[in-house]
Amino acid sequence: MEEIYLDNGATTKPFDAVVDVMVDCLSNQYGNPSSLHRKGMEAENILKESRNKVAGVLGVQPGQILFTSGGTESNNTAIRGIARSYSNRGKHIISSKIEHPSVYNTLEDLQKDGFTVTYLDVDREGLVDLQQLEKSIRKDTILVSIMGVNNEIGTVQPLDEIGARIKRINPLAFFHTDCVQAFMKVPLDPETMKIDLLSLSGHKFHGPKGVGVLYFRKGINLRPWQTGGSQEYGLRSGTENVPVIAGLGKAVEIYSKHFGEYSAGMRMMKQRLREGLEKRVTDIKINTPVDEKKAAPHILSVSFRGVKGEVLVHSLEKYNIFISTRSACSSRQARASGVLTAIGLTGEEIEGTVRFGLSSFNTMGEMDRVIDILPGEVESLRKLFRR
Ligand SMILES: Cc1ncc(COP(=O)(O)O)c(C=O)c1O
């Protein structure tokens, strides 16, 4: 039975070329980038190349690209860095009610140190309330952190409108955005969107796990929380993880050449899946915005009444179909999803919610197979739960 992997919101399969580059790096280019000899220079050049590729795609300077261990670390570095460097200006931060735990829990932690956080509401489609944002910006607001694409429902925030409002009301407040699900899926332009800090992660676009990037605007002073040998501009001490950085660079290179084609393909597959499910299964609710302008190409969140999402995940597993309940990092937690609660879902709807995560590796044939199998599984589970 062929595998149908539809959990690409959680992680993606690396491109073959990414694996090749990493293996070559581990076997041959194993020098330390800080070493003075040729082996060191070779490793240093790999870092430089990857930095240039990421910078090129974002339209920024390579010196504004910091390599980290992933989205979680990028978010922590940005938020804690700003909080530690600029608390003399103020201790107020604005965020939203649908952020990833790596943002949300970091802000919760900062509140223990005297920071105040305003969490913006979202509407039924997961869009932040821009008027509430305007009203919430204060003189002592040092940071606004709002994600680009939500990891559970795929909503795209209007980053350009958010950036413009922040800078109009308080030009000194920094704008950070968690773009782990947005990078390579929707157009991003830190310059025109007035983004000061942007996080991304390698494993969401067919790169390796354990590597990410924090873009930071020139002139921003981030007080590092890890000190040592002063690698990465002194912001992240420790010998650089050259193989994964090489892999991330390769994924950026490949993905950026096919950006339009991959996005269009995923949008078509998502539409086929949504329409097929709407036609074949009763009592369902689509949580992802149907208007493609408000939605990323790769995420479809659906609630099935009378079914437990977790049980559905396992029942599809026997057909080698892999989906998830919500985000990978929260699906093992008992707590109800904050995102689904924020968009107004009932407890029963939340329990019956699953997320399909698409990638450029999926096919229309796979969507048809899911549409064939899933309705029968939902029906059997409903009968079972009704008993
Ligand atoms: C929106 C978002 N932010 C941050 C992260 C964390 O990224 P990483 O797994 O690279 O730490 C994820 C991962 O699921 C995510 O979806």
The ligand as a Gaussian input file, in Angstrom:
#p B3LYP/6-31G(d) Opt

LIG

0 1
 C        4.079000      28.280000      13.378000
 C        5.216000      27.505000      13.965000
 N        6.128000      28.164000      14.702000
 C        7.178000      27.518000      15.241000
 C        7.364000      26.173000      15.070000
 C        8.547000      25.501000      15.696000
 O        9.533000      25.206000      14.740000
 P       10.668000      24.110000      15.054000
 O        9.994000      22.777000      14.998000
 O       11.660000      24.286000      13.963000
 O       11.218000      24.438000      16.388000
 C        6.413000      25.436000      14.320000
 C        6.555000      23.980000      14.164000
 O        5.596000      23.237000      14.095000
 C        5.312000      26.136000      13.749000
 O        4.404000      25.504000      13.016000

